Amino acid sequence: MDTTLWFDENHIRDRRLEALIATGQFTTCYNLLRYAFRFSPADPYWTTFQTGLVNDWYNFNQAPYWQHEQYAKT
């Protein structure tokens, strides 16, 4: 994505802001997955965290904008 300080009508029509937000969300999820699976699955805290991240990652793969659509106020 090009660097921009604002979004014009073309960017809005192409949903560039939503794409930027979704990219940040699933990149963060992926990085957290890599970090969380360094810990033992025997620890209940990490197991719960890992399970939640795996569910989120599955949702991102099915519908990349799911979290943005769920939490954004449009």
PDB file with one MODEL, atoms N, CA, C and O in Angstrom:
MODEL        1
ATOM      1  N   MET A   1       0.846  -1.182   0.000  1.00  0.00           N
ATOM      2  CA  MET A   1       0.000   0.000   0.000  1.00  0.00           C
ATOM      3  C   MET A   1       0.885   1.236   0.000  1.00  0.00           C
ATOM      4  O   MET A   1       1.889   1.296   0.710  1.00  0.00           O
ATOM      5  N   ASP A   2       0.507   2.207  -0.794  1.00  0.00           N
ATOM      6  CA  ASP A   2       1.250   3.459  -0.840  1.00  0.00           C
ATOM      7  C   ASP A   2       1.118   4.190   0.492  1.00  0.00           C
ATOM      8  O   ASP A   2       0.116   4.059   1.194  1.00  0.00           O
ATOM      9  N   THR A   3       2.149   4.961   0.823  1.00  0.00           N
ATOM     10  CA  THR A   3       2.091   5.787   2.023  1.00  0.00           C
ATOM     11  C   THR A   3       1.194   6.985   1.738  1.00  0.00           C
ATOM     12  O   THR A   3       1.332   7.647   0.709  1.00  0.00           O
ATOM     13  N   THR A   4       0.291   7.251   2.644  1.00  0.00           N
ATOM     14  CA  THR A   4      -0.621   8.373   2.458  1.00  0.00           C
ATOM     15  C   THR A   4      -0.962   8.985   3.812  1.00  0.00           C
ATOM     16  O   THR A   4      -0.925   8.312   4.842  1.00  0.00           O
ATOM     17  N   LEU A   5      -1.288  10.251   3.791  1.00  0.00           N
ATOM     18  CA  LEU A   5      -1.697  10.922   5.018  1.00  0.00           C
ATOM     19  C   LEU A   5      -3.210  11.044   5.101  1.00  0.00           C
ATOM     20  O   LEU A   5      -3.743  11.413   6.148  1.00  0.00           O
ATOM     21  N   TRP A   6      -3.900  10.745   4.030  1.00  0.00           N
ATOM     22  CA  TRP A   6      -5.347  10.805   4.008  1.00  0.00           C
ATOM     23  C   TRP A   6      -5.856   9.819   2.963  1.00  0.00           C
ATOM     24  O   TRP A   6      -5.093   9.306   2.145  1.00  0.00           O
ATOM     25  N   PHE A   7      -7.123   9.574   3.007  1.00  0.00           N
ATOM     26  CA  PHE A   7      -7.757   8.652   2.072  1.00  0.00           C
ATOM     27  C   PHE A   7      -8.762   9.422   1.230  1.00  0.00           C
ATOM     28  O   PHE A   7      -9.682  10.044   1.761  1.00  0.00           O
ATOM     29  N   ASP A   8      -8.582   9.379  -0.071  1.00  0.00           N
ATOM     30  CA  ASP A   8      -9.512  10.059  -0.964  1.00  0.00           C
ATOM     31  C   ASP A   8     -10.683   9.139  -1.312  1.00  0.00           C
ATOM     32  O   ASP A   8     -10.791   8.035  -0.778  1.00  0.00           O
ATOM     33  N   GLU A   9     -11.548   9.594  -2.200  1.00  0.00           N
ATOM     34  CA  GLU A   9     -12.736   8.816  -2.556  1.00  0.00           C
ATOM     35  C   GLU A   9     -12.372   7.456  -3.147  1.00  0.00           C
ATOM     36  O   GLU A   9     -13.062   6.468  -2.896  1.00  0.00           O
ATOM     37  N   ASN A  10     -11.295   7.399  -3.930  1.00  0.00           N
ATOM     38  CA  ASN A  10     -10.876   6.129  -4.520  1.00  0.00           C
ATOM     39  C   ASN A  10     -10.416   5.139  -3.452  1.00  0.00           C
ATOM     40  O   ASN A  10     -10.731   3.950  -3.520  1.00  0.00           O
ATOM     41  N   HIS A  11      -9.676   5.632  -2.476  1.00  0.00           N
ATOM     42  CA  HIS A  11      -9.232   4.774  -1.381  1.00  0.00           C
ATOM     43  C   HIS A  11     -10.420   4.256  -0.574  1.00  0.00           C
ATOM     44  O   HIS A  11     -10.466   3.089  -0.185  1.00  0.00           O
ATOM     45  N   ILE A  12     -11.362   5.134  -0.337  1.00  0.00           N
ATOM     46  CA  ILE A  12     -12.547   4.735   0.432  1.00  0.00           C
ATOM     47  C   ILE A  12     -13.348   3.701  -0.347  1.00  0.00           C
ATOM     48  O   ILE A  12     -13.807   2.716   0.232  1.00  0.00           O
ATOM     49  N   ARG A  13     -13.523   3.908  -1.644  1.00  0.00           N
ATOM     50  CA  ARG A  13     -14.252   2.962  -2.486  1.00  0.00           C
ATOM     51  C   ARG A  13     -13.561   1.591  -2.506  1.00  0.00           C
ATOM     52  O   ARG A  13     -14.224   0.554  -2.509  1.00  0.00           O
ATOM     53  N   ASP A  14     -12.225   1.600  -2.520  1.00  0.00           N
ATOM     54  CA  ASP A  14     -11.455   0.356  -2.553  1.00  0.00           C
ATOM     55  C   ASP A  14     -11.265  -0.271  -1.173  1.00  0.00           C
ATOM     56  O   ASP A  14     -10.618  -1.310  -1.045  1.00  0.00           O
ATOM     57  N   ARG A  15     -11.819   0.348  -0.162  1.00  0.00           N
ATOM     58  CA  ARG A  15     -11.728  -0.134   1.222  1.00  0.00           C
ATOM     59  C   ARG A  15     -10.274  -0.260   1.689  1.00  0.00           C
ATOM     60  O   ARG A  15      -9.922  -1.223   2.370  1.00  0.00           O
ATOM     61  N   ARG A  16      -9.457   0.684   1.333  1.00  0.00           N
ATOM     62  CA  ARG A  16      -8.037   0.627   1.695  1.00  0.00           C
ATOM     63  C   ARG A  16      -7.820   0.756   3.193  1.00  0.00           C
ATOM     64  O   ARG A  16      -6.958   0.074   3.747  1.00  0.00           O
ATOM     65  N   LEU A  17      -8.579   1.610   3.859  1.00  0.00           N
ATOM     66  CA  LEU A  17      -8.428   1.739   5.310  1.00  0.00           C
ATOM     67  C   LEU A  17      -8.779   0.433   5.998  1.00  0.00           C
ATOM     68  O   LEU A  17      -8.066  -0.007   6.900  1.00  0.00           O
ATOM     69  N   GLU A  18      -9.879  -0.193   5.576  1.00  0.00           N
ATOM     70  CA  GLU A  18     -10.260  -1.475   6.152  1.00  0.00           C
ATOM     71  C   GLU A  18      -9.189  -2.533   5.896  1.00  0.00           C
ATOM     72  O   GLU A  18      -8.901  -3.349   6.772  1.00  0.00           O
ATOM     73  N   ALA A  19      -8.601  -2.523   4.702  1.00  0.00           N
ATOM     74  CA  ALA A  19      -7.542  -3.481   4.363  1.00  0.00           C
ATOM     75  C   ALA A  19      -6.310  -3.248   5.236  1.00  0.00           C
ATOM     76  O   ALA A  19      -5.674  -4.202   5.685  1.00  0.00           O
ATOM     77  N   LEU A  20      -5.980  -2.000   5.473  1.00  0.00           N
ATOM     78  CA  LEU A  20      -4.839  -1.667   6.318  1.00  0.00           C
ATOM     79  C   LEU A  20      -5.071  -2.155   7.750  1.00  0.00           C
ATOM     80  O   LEU A  20      -4.177  -2.733   8.368  1.00  0.00           O
ATOM     81  N   ILE A  21      -6.265  -1.920   8.268  1.00  0.00           N
ATOM     82  CA  ILE A  21      -6.597  -2.349   9.628  1.00  0.00           C
ATOM     83  C   ILE A  21      -6.593  -3.871   9.722  1.00  0.00           C
ATOM     84  O   ILE A  21      -6.020  -4.430  10.658  1.00  0.00           O
ATOM     85  N   ALA A  22      -7.222  -4.543   8.770  1.00  0.00           N
ATOM     86  CA  ALA A  22      -7.274  -6.008   8.788  1.00  0.00           C
ATOM     87  C   ALA A  22      -5.873  -6.607   8.689  1.00  0.00           C
ATOM     88  O   ALA A  22      -5.578  -7.599   9.355  1.00  0.00           O
ATOM     89  N   THR A  23      -5.016  -6.022   7.876  1.00  0.00           N
ATOM     90  CA  THR A  23      -3.647  -6.510   7.749  1.00  0.00           C
ATOM     91  C   THR A  23      -2.920  -6.419   9.083  1.00  0.00           C
ATOM     92  O   THR A  23      -2.219  -7.352   9.476  1.00  0.00           O
ATOM     93  N   GLY A  24      -3.082  -5.323   9.764  1.00  0.00           N
ATOM     94  CA  GLY A  24      -2.477  -5.170  11.091  1.00  0.00           C
ATOM     95  C   GLY A  24      -3.030  -6.174  12.084  1.00  0.00           C
ATOM     96  O   GLY A  24      -2.287  -6.712  12.906  1.00  0.00           O
ATOM     97  N   GLN A  25      -4.330  -6.431  12.015  1.00  0.00           N
ATOM     98  CA  GLN A  25      -4.946  -7.371  12.945  1.00  0.00           C
ATOM     99  C   GLN A  25      -4.450  -8.793  12.724  1.00  0.00           C
ATOM    100  O   GLN A  25      -4.085  -9.464  13.689  1.00  0.00           O
ATOM    101  N   PHE A  26      -4.425  -9.272  11.485  1.00  0.00           N
ATOM    102  CA  PHE A  26      -4.009 -10.655  11.317  1.00  0.00           C
ATOM    103  C   PHE A  26      -2.501 -10.818  11.398  1.00  0.00           C
ATOM    104  O   PHE A  26      -2.027 -11.914  11.697  1.00  0.00           O
ATOM    105  N   THR A  27      -1.727  -9.765  11.142  1.00  0.00           N
ATOM    106  CA  THR A  27      -0.290  -9.844  11.371  1.00  0.00           C
ATOM    107  C   THR A  27       0.004  -9.946  12.863  1.00  0.00           C
ATOM    108  O   THR A  27       0.869 -10.718  13.277  1.00  0.00           O
ATOM    109  N   THR A  28      -0.707  -9.175  13.661  1.00  0.00           N
ATOM    110  CA  THR A  28      -0.557  -9.249  15.111  1.00  0.00           C
ATOM    111  C   THR A  28      -0.955 -10.627  15.622  1.00  0.00           C
ATOM    112  O   THR A  28      -0.272 -11.195  16.474  1.00  0.00           O
ATOM    113  N   CYS A  29      -2.044 -11.160  15.112  1.00  0.00           N
ATOM    114  CA  CYS A  29      -2.494 -12.499  15.513  1.00  0.00           C
ATOM    115  C   CYS A  29      -1.431 -13.543  15.189  1.00  0.00           C
ATOM    116  O   CYS A  29      -1.131 -14.402  16.019  1.00  0.00           O
ATOM    117  N   TYR A  30      -0.866 -13.475  14.001  1.00  0.00           N
ATOM    118  CA  TYR A  30       0.164 -14.422  13.583  1.00  0.00           C
ATOM    119  C   TYR A  30       1.390 -14.338  14.490  1.00  0.00           C
ATOM    120  O   TYR A  30       1.917 -15.363  14.924  1.00  0.00           O
ATOM    121  N   ASN A  31       1.842 -13.118  14.775  1.00  0.00           N
ATOM    122  CA  ASN A  31       3.007 -12.948  15.640  1.00  0.00           C
ATOM    123  C   ASN A  31       2.733 -13.439  17.055  1.00  0.00           C
ATOM    124  O   ASN A  31       3.610 -14.031  17.683  1.00  0.00           O
ATOM    125  N   LEU A  32       1.533 -13.203  17.562  1.00  0.00           N
ATOM    126  CA  LEU A  32       1.172 -13.724  18.884  1.00  0.00           C
ATOM    127  C   LEU A  32       1.117 -15.247  18.885  1.00  0.00           C
ATOM    128  O   LEU A  32       1.516 -15.881  19.862  1.00  0.00           O
ATOM    129  N   LEU A  33       0.631 -15.835  17.806  1.00  0.00           N
ATOM    130  CA  LEU A  33       0.630 -17.296  17.691  1.00  0.00           C
ATOM    131  C   LEU A  33       2.049 -17.846  17.776  1.00  0.00           C
ATOM    132  O   LEU A  33       2.310 -18.786  18.526  1.00  0.00           O
ATOM    133  N   ARG A  34       2.950 -17.267  17.019  1.00  0.00           N
ATOM    134  CA  ARG A  34       4.351 -17.721  17.046  1.00  0.00           C
ATOM    135  C   ARG A  34       4.931 -17.603  18.445  1.00  0.00           C
ATOM    136  O   ARG A  34       5.665 -18.489  18.881  1.00  0.00           O
ATOM    137  N   TYR A  35       4.619 -16.532  19.154  1.00  0.00           N
ATOM    138  CA  TYR A  35       5.118 -16.330  20.512  1.00  0.00           C
ATOM    139  C   TYR A  35       4.468 -17.301  21.494  1.00  0.00           C
ATOM    140  O   TYR A  35       5.158 -17.925  22.300  1.00  0.00           O
ATOM    141  N   ALA A  36       3.158 -17.427  21.431  1.00  0.00           N
ATOM    142  CA  ALA A  36       2.425 -18.234  22.418  1.00  0.00           C
ATOM    143  C   ALA A  36       2.780 -19.713  22.349  1.00  0.00           C
ATOM    144  O   ALA A  36       2.770 -20.402  23.369  1.00  0.00           O
ATOM    145  N   PHE A  37       3.091 -20.201  21.159  1.00  0.00           N
ATOM    146  CA  PHE A  37       3.395 -21.625  21.036  1.00  0.00           C
ATOM    147  C   PHE A  37       4.832 -21.964  21.429  1.00  0.00           C
ATOM    148  O   PHE A  37       5.275 -23.100  21.258  1.00  0.00           O
ATOM    149  N   ARG A  38       5.547 -20.991  21.949  1.00  0.00           N
ATOM    150  CA  ARG A  38       6.858 -21.267  22.541  1.00  0.00           C
ATOM    151  C   ARG A  38       6.708 -21.834  23.952  1.00  0.00           C
ATOM    152  O   ARG A  38       7.650 -22.404  24.502  1.00  0.00           O
ATOM    153  N   PHE A  39       5.539 -21.677  24.524  1.00  0.00           N
ATOM    154  CA  PHE A  39       5.294 -22.108  25.895  1.00  0.00           C
ATOM    155  C   PHE A  39       4.592 -23.457  25.923  1.00  0.00           C
ATOM    156  O   PHE A  39       3.960 -23.874  24.952  1.00  0.00           O
ATOM    157  N   SER A  40       4.718 -24.114  27.043  1.00  0.00           N
ATOM    158  CA  SER A  40       4.176 -25.463  27.202  1.00  0.00           C
ATOM    159  C   SER A  40       2.654 -25.465  27.120  1.00  0.00           C
ATOM    160  O   SER A  40       1.995 -24.614  27.719  1.00  0.00           O
ATOM    161  N   PRO A  41       2.095 -26.419  26.379  1.00  0.00           N
ATOM    162  CA  PRO A  41       0.636 -26.545  26.347  1.00  0.00           C
ATOM    163  C   PRO A  41       0.073 -27.100  27.656  1.00  0.00           C
ATOM    164  O   PRO A  41      -1.144 -27.151  27.834  1.00  0.00           O
ATOM    165  N   ALA A  42       0.953 -27.515  28.572  1.00  0.00           N
ATOM    166  CA  ALA A  42       0.477 -28.017  29.866  1.00  0.00           C
ATOM    167  C   ALA A  42       0.038 -26.883  30.793  1.00  0.00           C
ATOM    168  O   ALA A  42      -0.707 -27.114  31.745  1.00  0.00           O
ATOM    169  N   ASP A  43       0.491 -25.670  30.520  1.00  0.00           N
ATOM    170  CA  ASP A  43       0.112 -24.509  31.321  1.00  0.00           C
ATOM    171  C   ASP A  43      -1.283 -24.058  30.904  1.00  0.00           C
ATOM    172  O   ASP A  43      -1.479 -23.681  29.749  1.00  0.00           O
ATOM    173  N   PRO A  44      -2.264 -24.086  31.820  1.00  0.00           N
ATOM    174  CA  PRO A  44      -3.645 -23.751  31.430  1.00  0.00           C
ATOM    175  C   PRO A  44      -3.806 -22.327  30.905  1.00  0.00           C
ATOM    176  O   PRO A  44      -4.654 -22.079  30.047  1.00  0.00           O
ATOM    177  N   TYR A  45      -2.998 -21.383  31.410  1.00  0.00           N
ATOM    178  CA  TYR A  45      -3.096 -20.017  30.899  1.00  0.00           C
ATOM    179  C   TYR A  45      -2.735 -19.988  29.421  1.00  0.00           C
ATOM    180  O   TYR A  45      -3.465 -19.427  28.604  1.00  0.00           O
ATOM    181  N   TRP A  46      -1.610 -20.595  29.090  1.00  0.00           N
ATOM    182  CA  TRP A  46      -1.158 -20.567  27.702  1.00  0.00           C
ATOM    183  C   TRP A  46      -2.057 -21.391  26.804  1.00  0.00           C
ATOM    184  O   TRP A  46      -2.261 -21.035  25.643  1.00  0.00           O
ATOM    185  N   THR A  47      -2.598 -22.483  27.314  1.00  0.00           N
ATOM    186  CA  THR A  47      -3.503 -23.296  26.509  1.00  0.00           C
ATOM    187  C   THR A  47      -4.731 -22.491  26.102  1.00  0.00           C
ATOM    188  O   THR A  47      -5.154 -22.540  24.947  1.00  0.00           O
ATOM    189  N   THR A  48      -5.297 -21.758  27.038  1.00  0.00           N
ATOM    190  CA  THR A  48      -6.465 -20.920  26.755  1.00  0.00           C
ATOM    191  C   THR A  48      -6.103 -19.832  25.744  1.00  0.00           C
ATOM    192  O   THR A  48      -6.855 -19.575  24.804  1.00  0.00           O
ATOM    193  N   PHE A  49      -4.967 -19.208  25.942  1.00  0.00           N
ATOM    194  CA  PHE A  49      -4.514 -18.150  25.039  1.00  0.00           C
ATOM    195  C   PHE A  49      -4.252 -18.711  23.640  1.00  0.00           C
ATOM    196  O   PHE A  49      -4.657 -18.117  22.641  1.00  0.00           O
ATOM    197  N   GLN A  50      -3.575 -19.857  23.577  1.00  0.00           N
ATOM    198  CA  GLN A  50      -3.274 -20.489  22.298  1.00  0.00           C
ATOM    199  C   GLN A  50      -4.545 -20.881  21.554  1.00  0.00           C
ATOM    200  O   GLN A  50      -4.647 -20.688  20.342  1.00  0.00           O
ATOM    201  N   THR A  51      -5.503 -21.428  22.278  1.00  0.00           N
ATOM    202  CA  THR A  51      -6.769 -21.831  21.663  1.00  0.00           C
ATOM    203  C   THR A  51      -7.504 -20.621  21.079  1.00  0.00           C
ATOM    204  O   THR A  51      -8.030 -20.687  19.969  1.00  0.00           O
ATOM    205  N   GLY A  52      -7.536 -19.530  21.823  1.00  0.00           N
ATOM    206  CA  GLY A  52      -8.177 -18.315  21.325  1.00  0.00           C
ATOM    207  C   GLY A  52      -7.499 -17.781  20.083  1.00  0.00           C
ATOM    208  O   GLY A  52      -8.163 -17.353  19.139  1.00  0.00           O
ATOM    209  N   LEU A  53      -6.171 -17.804  20.081  1.00  0.00           N
ATOM    210  CA  LEU A  53      -5.441 -17.321  18.912  1.00  0.00           C
ATOM    211  C   LEU A  53      -5.654 -18.215  17.700  1.00  0.00           C
ATOM    212  O   LEU A  53      -5.782 -17.721  16.580  1.00  0.00           O
ATOM    213  N   VAL A  54      -5.692 -19.520  17.911  1.00  0.00           N
ATOM    214  CA  VAL A  54      -5.936 -20.442  16.796  1.00  0.00           C
ATOM    215  C   VAL A  54      -7.326 -20.195  16.217  1.00  0.00           C
ATOM    216  O   VAL A  54      -7.503 -20.205  14.998  1.00  0.00           O
ATOM    217  N   ASN A  55      -8.306 -19.974  17.079  1.00  0.00           N
ATOM    218  CA  ASN A  55      -9.662 -19.667  16.594  1.00  0.00           C
ATOM    219  C   ASN A  55      -9.685 -18.363  15.798  1.00  0.00           C
ATOM    220  O   ASN A  55     -10.315 -18.280  14.743  1.00  0.00           O
ATOM    221  N   ASP A  56      -8.991 -17.343  16.315  1.00  0.00           N
ATOM    222  CA  ASP A  56      -8.922 -16.072  15.595  1.00  0.00           C
ATOM    223  C   ASP A  56      -8.227 -16.246  14.249  1.00  0.00           C
ATOM    224  O   ASP A  56      -8.680 -15.705  13.241  1.00  0.00           O
ATOM    225  N   TRP A  57      -7.114 -17.010  14.228  1.00  0.00           N
ATOM    226  CA  TRP A  57      -6.383 -17.232  12.977  1.00  0.00           C
ATOM    227  C   TRP A  57      -7.267 -17.947  11.954  1.00  0.00           C
ATOM    228  O   TRP A  57      -7.247 -17.611  10.770  1.00  0.00           O
ATOM    229  N   TYR A  58      -8.039 -18.930  12.412  1.00  0.00           N
ATOM    230  CA  TYR A  58      -8.969 -19.629  11.521  1.00  0.00           C
ATOM    231  C   TYR A  58      -9.985 -18.633  10.948  1.00  0.00           C
ATOM    232  O   TYR A  58     -10.270 -18.646   9.751  1.00  0.00           O
ATOM    233  N   ASN A  59     -10.523 -17.776  11.811  1.00  0.00           N
ATOM    234  CA  ASN A  59     -11.501 -16.775  11.354  1.00  0.00           C
ATOM    235  C   ASN A  59     -10.882 -15.814  10.341  1.00  0.00           C
ATOM    236  O   ASN A  59     -11.531 -15.451   9.360  1.00  0.00           O
ATOM    237  N   PHE A  60      -9.631 -15.398  10.568  1.00  0.00           N
ATOM    238  CA  PHE A  60      -8.963 -14.515   9.604  1.00  0.00           C
ATOM    239  C   PHE A  60      -8.793 -15.202   8.261  1.00  0.00           C
ATOM    240  O   PHE A  60      -8.913 -14.558   7.219  1.00  0.00           O
ATOM    241  N   ASN A  61      -8.518 -16.496   8.270  1.00  0.00           N
ATOM    242  CA  ASN A  61      -8.356 -17.221   7.013  1.00  0.00           C
ATOM    243  C   ASN A  61      -9.681 -17.406   6.286  1.00  0.00           C
ATOM    244  O   ASN A  61      -9.703 -17.489   5.058  1.00  0.00           O
ATOM    245  N   GLN A  62     -10.774 -17.472   7.016  1.00  0.00           N
ATOM    246  CA  GLN A  62     -12.091 -17.613   6.405  1.00  0.00           C
ATOM    247  C   GLN A  62     -12.644 -16.278   5.911  1.00  0.00           C
ATOM    248  O   GLN A  62     -13.240 -16.199   4.837  1.00  0.00           O
ATOM    249  N   ALA A  63     -12.439 -15.234   6.708  1.00  0.00           N
ATOM    250  CA  ALA A  63     -12.962 -13.902   6.381  1.00  0.00           C
ATOM    251  C   ALA A  63     -12.001 -12.857   6.951  1.00  0.00           C
ATOM    252  O   ALA A  63     -12.116 -12.507   8.126  1.00  0.00           O
ATOM    253  N   PRO A  64     -11.064 -12.352   6.158  1.00  0.00           N
ATOM    254  CA  PRO A  64     -10.018 -11.453   6.659  1.00  0.00           C
ATOM    255  C   PRO A  64     -10.531 -10.198   7.374  1.00  0.00           C
ATOM    256  O   PRO A  64      -9.825  -9.642   8.216  1.00  0.00           O
ATOM    257  N   TYR A  65     -11.735  -9.749   7.054  1.00  0.00           N
ATOM    258  CA  TYR A  65     -12.258  -8.520   7.662  1.00  0.00           C
ATOM    259  C   TYR A  65     -13.169  -8.795   8.865  1.00  0.00           C
ATOM    260  O   TYR A  65     -13.815  -7.870   9.356  1.00  0.00           O
ATOM    261  N   TRP A  66     -13.237 -10.022   9.346  1.00  0.00           N
ATOM    262  CA  TRP A  66     -14.213 -10.371  10.382  1.00  0.00           C
ATOM    263  C   TRP A  66     -14.077  -9.509  11.630  1.00  0.00           C
ATOM    264  O   TRP A  66     -15.082  -9.047  12.172  1.00  0.00           O
ATOM    265  N   GLN A  67     -12.866  -9.288  12.088  1.00  0.00           N
ATOM    266  CA  GLN A  67     -12.698  -8.531  13.328  1.00  0.00           C
ATOM    267  C   GLN A  67     -13.013  -7.056  13.114  1.00  0.00           C
ATOM    268  O   GLN A  67     -13.616  -6.417  13.977  1.00  0.00           O
ATOM    269  N   HIS A  68     -12.615  -6.525  11.986  1.00  0.00           N
ATOM    270  CA  HIS A  68     -12.936  -5.127  11.688  1.00  0.00           C
ATOM    271  C   HIS A  68     -14.444  -4.931  11.618  1.00  0.00           C
ATOM    272  O   HIS A  68     -14.977  -3.969  12.172  1.00  0.00           O
ATOM    273  N   GLU A  69     -15.127  -5.840  10.939  1.00  0.00           N
ATOM    274  CA  GLU A  69     -16.580  -5.737  10.816  1.00  0.00           C
ATOM    275  C   GLU A  69     -17.281  -5.925  12.149  1.00  0.00           C
ATOM    276  O   GLU A  69     -18.333  -5.333  12.390  1.00  0.00           O
ATOM    277  N   GLN A  70     -16.700  -6.749  13.018  1.00  0.00           N
ATOM    278  CA  GLN A  70     -17.322  -7.005  14.316  1.00  0.00           C
ATOM    279  C   GLN A  70     -17.185  -5.813  15.262  1.00  0.00           C
ATOM    280  O   GLN A  70     -18.104  -5.521  16.028  1.00  0.00           O
ATOM    281  N   TYR A  71     -16.045  -5.125  15.213  1.00  0.00           N
ATOM    282  CA  TYR A  71     -15.763  -4.091  16.199  1.00  0.00           C
ATOM    283  C   TYR A  71     -15.835  -2.665  15.686  1.00  0.00           C
ATOM    284  O   TYR A  71     -15.936  -1.736  16.487  1.00  0.00           O
ATOM    285  N   ALA A  72     -15.787  -2.463  14.378  1.00  0.00           N
ATOM    286  CA  ALA A  72     -15.820  -1.101  13.826  1.00  0.00           C
ATOM    287  C   ALA A  72     -17.234  -0.543  13.908  1.00  0.00           C
ATOM    288  O   ALA A  72     -18.220  -1.255  13.721  1.00  0.00           O
ATOM    289  N   LYS A  73     -17.298   0.727  14.187  1.00  0.00           N
ATOM    290  CA  LYS A  73     -18.599   1.392  14.209  1.00  0.00           C
ATOM    291  C   LYS A  73     -18.793   2.088  12.873  1.00  0.00           C
ATOM    292  O   LYS A  73     -18.208   3.135  12.597  1.00  0.00           O
ATOM    293  N   THR A  74     -19.633   1.472  12.054  1.00  0.00           N
ATOM    294  CA  THR A  74     -19.862   2.066  10.733  1.00  0.00           C
ATOM    295  C   THR A  74     -21.260   2.610  10.623  1.00  0.00           C
ATOM    296  O   THR A  74     -21.633   3.148   9.581  1.00  0.00           O
TER     297      THR A  74
ENDMDL
END
